[in-house]
């Protein structure tokens, strides 16, 4: 897709992968609606921040209406909003469990549900769901988060089959450790320079969006080459 002049929605834009994806879409000439609870430090004539809680169905509908009224029907949706809590399954507070599923799974569904009809009208579209390598395996003390990301994997694999006949692509991205604030509350890891840079993950997302119409990246797994630092020679 040639992104110049295309309308795009990116969720979870305050920082990290979401913010970097917005910046690179703008550089490619797209018009971007950034959905999130906190506005990023981006000032651009083609960027429009719309305060959104993706876990709230009514809010998502209102944000989509505002988006269409501002930049038109989006051809691109990047579902980046997500969060995780750490804890043993029998100690996990119910409220934290629900919050993860409300944002990571229900929020993903809400955003896709509002965006797809417009993409069908446009006869083109690309949905990118930011999952995690936790969407492909288990992680001790992260069962709730892992469960949500496995759900993202299953949803992506199913809906790409549903939507391909409408000219809509669905890509699921599985990043390994990324140097973002996600690790602020995670005990077994801290953000560090051995992790991937958010801008590199964003580059991969944009490159997927820019592929030829009949070229479909279904799954993309990215990891740091040296997660423990460059080996001594």
Buried (B, 14 or more C-beta within 10 A) or exposed (E): BEBEEBBBBBBBBBBBBBBBBBBBBBEBEBBBBBBBEEEBEBEEEBBBBBBBBBBBBEBBEBBBEBBBEEBBBBBBBBBBBBBBBBBEEEEBEEEBBEBBBBBBBBBBBBBBEBBBEBBBEBEBBBBBBBBBBBBBEEBEBBBBBBBBBBBBBEBBEEBBEEBEEBBBBBBBBBBBBBBBEBBEEBEEEEBEEBBBBBBBBBBBBBEBBEBEEEEBBBBBBBEBEEEEEEEEE
